[in-house]
């Protein structure tokens, strides 16, 4: 079993998936994976499918030199408005989300309560090719593959505190004293 960059808070309630040396651009995949963090699994899968269908875009924040602006990027919360639709990156991430979902099912986790808690993209070793230039020269023609890892965790259900019978405004000291003198023993804070 390989080591992940981050361990889950509760390994029993977490599902993992990773891909190594994936032939997909590192920069595009980094930007696409950033939007998945803290999304519920169903929303994350729907987002990636919408990117593939050009319904929603991925806002580019770090690797955004020469990236065009689009209204969809403004809608996603990018103040600059730069965004793209990295189809291949979205397909790889969608495949990893499906893989992690099936890992969660095999562990017996509640798939509807899963949230993307950790997603990380690292550069992998570059693939070397060459291209032929004018006057008999040869230049490098490198690919930029990446490693992707993600962790899904079951979201904790919030426990509601018991509601007090009269949760009104806070009583002043005088009102509390008057209430105590009248014989009512319950204090409301």
C-alpha positions as a Markdown table, in Angstrom:
| # | Residue | x | y | z |
|---|---|---|---|---|
| 1 | Unk | 0.0 | 0.0 | 0.0 |
| 2 | Unk | 1.4 | 3.4 | -1.0 |
| 3 | Unk | 1.8 | 6.4 | 1.3 |
| 4 | Unk | -0.6 | 9.3 | 0.9 |
| 5 | Unk | 0.5 | 12.9 | 1.5 |
| 6 | Unk | -2.2 | 13.3 | 4.2 |
| 7 | Unk | -3.9 | 10.7 | 6.3 |
| 8 | Unk | -7.6 | 10.6 | 6.9 |
| 9 | Unk | -9.0 | 11.8 | 10.3 |
| 10 | Unk | -10.8 | 8.4 | 10.7 |
| 11 | Unk | -9.4 | 5.7 | 8.4 |
| 12 | Unk | -12.5 | 3.5 | 9.0 |
| 13 | Unk | -14.8 | 6.3 | 7.6 |
| 14 | Unk | -12.6 | 7.2 | 4.6 |
| 15 | Unk | -12.0 | 6.0 | 1.1 |
| 16 | Unk | -9.0 | 6.7 | -1.0 |
| 17 | Unk | -8.0 | 6.6 | -4.7 |
| 18 | Unk | -4.8 | 7.6 | -6.5 |
| 19 | Unk | -3.3 | 7.5 | -10.0 |
| 20 | Unk | 0.4 | 7.6 | -10.8 |
| 21 | Unk | 2.1 | 8.9 | -13.9 |
| 22 | Unk | -1.2 | 9.8 | -15.6 |
| 23 | Unk | -0.7 | 11.2 | -19.1 |
| 24 | Unk | -2.7 | 14.4 | -18.5 |
| 25 | Unk | -1.3 | 18.0 | -18.1 |
| 26 | Unk | -0.2 | 18.8 | -14.6 |
| 27 | Unk | -1.3 | 22.5 | -14.7 |
| 28 | Unk | -4.8 | 21.9 | -16.0 |
| 29 | Unk | -5.3 | 19.0 | -13.5 |
| 30 | Unk | -4.1 | 21.1 | -10.6 |
| 31 | Unk | -6.7 | 23.8 | -11.4 |
| 32 | Unk | -9.5 | 21.3 | -11.9 |
| 33 | Unk | -8.8 | 19.4 | -8.7 |
| 34 | Unk | -8.7 | 22.6 | -6.6 |
| 35 | Unk | -12.5 | 23.2 | -7.1 |
| 36 | Unk | -13.3 | 19.7 | -5.8 |
| 37 | Unk | -12.0 | 20.3 | -2.3 |
| 38 | Unk | -14.8 | 20.1 | 0.4 |
| 39 | Unk | -17.5 | 19.2 | -2.1 |
| 40 | Unk | -19.9 | 16.4 | -1.5 |
| 41 | Unk | -19.2 | 13.4 | -3.8 |
| 42 | Unk | -22.4 | 13.8 | -5.9 |
| 43 | Unk | -21.7 | 17.5 | -6.4 |
| 44 | Unk | -18.1 | 16.9 | -7.3 |
| 45 | Unk | -19.0 | 14.3 | -9.9 |
| 46 | Unk | -21.7 | 16.5 | -11.4 |
| 47 | Unk | -19.2 | 19.4 | -11.6 |
| 48 | Unk | -16.7 | 17.3 | -13.5 |
| 49 | Unk | -19.4 | 16.1 | -15.9 |
| 50 | Unk | -20.6 | 19.7 | -16.4 |
| 51 | Unk | -17.0 | 20.7 | -17.3 |
| 52 | Unk | -16.8 | 17.9 | -19.8 |
| 53 | Unk | -20.1 | 19.1 | -21.3 |
| 54 | Unk | -18.9 | 22.8 | -21.3 |
| 55 | Unk | -21.8 | 23.7 | -18.9 |
| 56 | Unk | -19.4 | 25.0 | -16.2 |
| 57 | Unk | -15.8 | 26.0 | -16.4 |
| 58 | Unk | -12.8 | 25.6 | -14.1 |
| 59 | Unk | -11.5 | 29.0 | -12.9 |
| 60 | Unk | -7.7 | 29.2 | -13.4 |
| 61 | Unk | -6.0 | 31.0 | -10.5 |
| 62 | Unk | -2.3 | 30.1 | -10.5 |
| 63 | Unk | -1.4 | 28.8 | -13.9 |
| 64 | Unk | -3.4 | 31.4 | -15.8 |
| 65 | Unk | -0.9 | 33.0 | -18.2 |
| 66 | Unk | -2.6 | 33.5 | -21.5 |
| 67 | Unk | -5.9 | 31.9 | -20.3 |
| 68 | Unk | -8.9 | 33.7 | -21.8 |
| 69 | Unk | -11.8 | 35.2 | -19.8 |
| 70 | Unk | -15.3 | 33.8 | -19.7 |
| 71 | Unk | -18.5 | 34.6 | -18.0 |
| 72 | Unk | -18.7 | 31.1 | -16.5 |
| 73 | Unk | -15.5 | 31.8 | -14.6 |
| 74 | Unk | -17.0 | 35.0 | -13.1 |
| 75 | Unk | -20.0 | 32.8 | -12.0 |
| 76 | Unk | -17.7 | 30.3 | -10.3 |
| 77 | Unk | -16.3 | 33.1 | -8.2 |
| 78 | Unk | -13.1 | 34.0 | -10.0 |
| 79 | Unk | -12.7 | 37.8 | -9.8 |
| 80 | Unk | -10.3 | 37.8 | -12.9 |
| 81 | Unk | -12.7 | 35.7 | -14.9 |
| 82 | Unk | -10.1 | 33.4 | -16.4 |
| 83 | Unk | -11.2 | 29.9 | -16.9 |
| 84 | Unk | -11.1 | 26.8 | -19.2 |
| 85 | Unk | -12.8 | 23.5 | -19.7 |
| 86 | Unk | -10.0 | 20.9 | -19.2 |
| 87 | Unk | -11.8 | 17.9 | -20.6 |
| 88 | Unk | -9.1 | 15.3 | -20.2 |
| 89 | Unk | -8.3 | 16.4 | -16.7 |
| 90 | Unk | -12.0 | 16.3 | -15.8 |
| 91 | Unk | -12.3 | 12.8 | -17.2 |
| 92 | Unk | -9.3 | 11.6 | -15.1 |
| 93 | Unk | -10.7 | 13.2 | -12.0 |
| 94 | Unk | -14.2 | 11.8 | -12.6 |
| 95 | Unk | -12.6 | 8.3 | -13.0 |
| 96 | Unk | -10.8 | 8.7 | -9.7 |
| 97 | Unk | -14.0 | 9.9 | -7.9 |
| 98 | Unk | -15.8 | 6.8 | -9.3 |
| 99 | Unk | -13.0 | 4.6 | -8.1 |
| 100 | Unk | -13.0 | 6.1 | -4.6 |
| 101 | Unk | -16.8 | 5.8 | -4.5 |
| 102 | Unk | -16.6 | 2.0 | -5.3 |
| 103 | Unk | -13.8 | 1.7 | -2.6 |
| 104 | Unk | -16.2 | 3.3 | -0.1 |
| 105 | Unk | -19.0 | 1.0 | -1.1 |
| 106 | Unk | -16.7 | -2.0 | -0.6 |
| 107 | Unk | -15.9 | -0.7 | 2.9 |
| 108 | Unk | -19.6 | -0.3 | 3.7 |
| 109 | Unk | -19.6 | 3.5 | 3.9 |
| 110 | Unk | -22.6 | 5.7 | 3.3 |
| 111 | Unk | -22.0 | 7.0 | -0.2 |
| 112 | Unk | -24.4 | 9.9 | 0.1 |
| 113 | Unk | -22.5 | 11.3 | 3.1 |
| 114 | Unk | -19.0 | 11.3 | 1.4 |
| 115 | Unk | -17.1 | 14.6 | 1.0 |
| 116 | Unk | -13.8 | 15.2 | -0.8 |
| 117 | Unk | -11.5 | 16.1 | 2.1 |
| 118 | Unk | -8.1 | 15.9 | 0.4 |
| 119 | Unk | -7.1 | 16.1 | -3.3 |
| 120 | Unk | -3.5 | 16.6 | -4.4 |
| 121 | Unk | -1.8 | 16.8 | -7.8 |
| 122 | Unk | 2.0 | 16.4 | -8.1 |
| 123 | Unk | 4.3 | 16.6 | -11.1 |
| 124 | Unk | 5.5 | 13.3 | -12.4 |
| 125 | Unk | 8.6 | 12.5 | -14.4 |
| 126 | Unk | 8.4 | 14.2 | -17.8 |
| 127 | Unk | 8.1 | 12.1 | -20.9 |
| 128 | Unk | 10.8 | 12.8 | -23.5 |
| 129 | Unk | 10.2 | 13.1 | -27.2 |
| 130 | Unk | 11.9 | 15.3 | -29.8 |
| 131 | Unk | 10.8 | 17.6 | -32.5 |
| 132 | Unk | 12.8 | 18.6 | -35.6 |
| 133 | Unk | 13.5 | 22.2 | -36.3 |
| 134 | Unk | 14.9 | 24.3 | -39.1 |
| 135 | Unk | 18.6 | 24.0 | -40.2 |
| 136 | Unk | 18.9 | 20.4 | -38.9 |
| 137 | Unk | 18.4 | 21.2 | -35.2 |
| 138 | Unk | 16.5 | 19.0 | -32.7 |
| 139 | Unk | 14.6 | 20.3 | -29.7 |
| 140 | Unk | 13.1 | 18.6 | -26.7 |
| 141 | Unk | 9.3 | 17.9 | -26.8 |
| 142 | Unk | 8.3 | 17.0 | -23.3 |
| 143 | Unk | 5.0 | 15.9 | -21.7 |
| 144 | Unk | 4.0 | 17.0 | -18.2 |
| 145 | Unk | 2.2 | 14.0 | -16.6 |
| 146 | Unk | 1.0 | 14.0 | -13.0 |
| 147 | Unk | 0.2 | 12.0 | -9.9 |
| 148 | Unk | -3.3 | 12.5 | -8.4 |
| 149 | Unk | -4.5 | 11.4 | -5.0 |
| 150 | Unk | -7.8 | 12.0 | -3.2 |
| 151 | Unk | -9.5 | 11.1 | 0.0 |
| 152 | Unk | -13.2 | 10.9 | 0.6 |
| 153 | Unk | -14.5 | 11.0 | 4.2 |
| 154 | Unk | -18.0 | 10.5 | 5.6 |
| 155 | Unk | -19.4 | 13.7 | 6.9 |
| 156 | Unk | -20.2 | 13.7 | 10.6 |
| 157 | Unk | -23.9 | 14.3 | 11.3 |
| 158 | Unk | -24.3 | 17.3 | 13.5 |
| 159 | Unk | -26.1 | 16.6 | 16.7 |
| 160 | Unk | -28.7 | 19.2 | 17.6 |
| 161 | Unk | -28.8 | 20.4 | 21.2 |
| 162 | Unk | -32.0 | 20.2 | 23.1 |
| 163 | Unk | -34.1 | 23.4 | 22.6 |
| 164 | Unk | -34.9 | 25.2 | 25.8 |
| 165 | Unk | -38.6 | 25.9 | 26.4 |
| 166 | Unk | -38.3 | 29.7 | 26.2 |
| 167 | Unk | -35.2 | 30.7 | 24.3 |
| 168 | Unk | -35.9 | 34.4 | 24.2 |
| 169 | Unk | -33.8 | 37.4 | 24.8 |
| 170 | Unk | -31.2 | 37.5 | 27.6 |
| 171 | Unk | -32.6 | 38.7 | 30.8 |
| 172 | Unk | -31.0 | 41.6 | 32.7 |
| 173 | Unk | -29.9 | 41.3 | 36.3 |
| 174 | Unk | -33.0 | 43.1 | 37.6 |
| 175 | Unk | -35.3 | 40.9 | 35.6 |
| 176 | Unk | -33.5 | 37.7 | 36.8 |
| 177 | Unk | -33.8 | 38.9 | 40.4 |
| 178 | Unk | -37.5 | 39.7 | 40.0 |
| 179 | Unk | -38.1 | 36.3 | 38.4 |
| 180 | Unk | -36.3 | 34.6 | 41.3 |
| 181 | Unk | -38.3 | 36.5 | 43.9 |
| 182 | Unk | -41.5 | 35.6 | 42.2 |
| 183 | Unk | -40.8 | 31.9 | 42.8 |
| 184 | Unk | -39.7 | 30.7 | 39.3 |
| 185 | Unk | -36.5 | 28.7 | 39.7 |
| 186 | Unk | -35.4 | 28.3 | 36.1 |
| 187 | Unk | -32.7 | 30.7 | 34.9 |
| 188 | Unk | -32.4 | 31.6 | 31.3 |
| 189 | Unk | -29.1 | 32.8 | 30.2 |
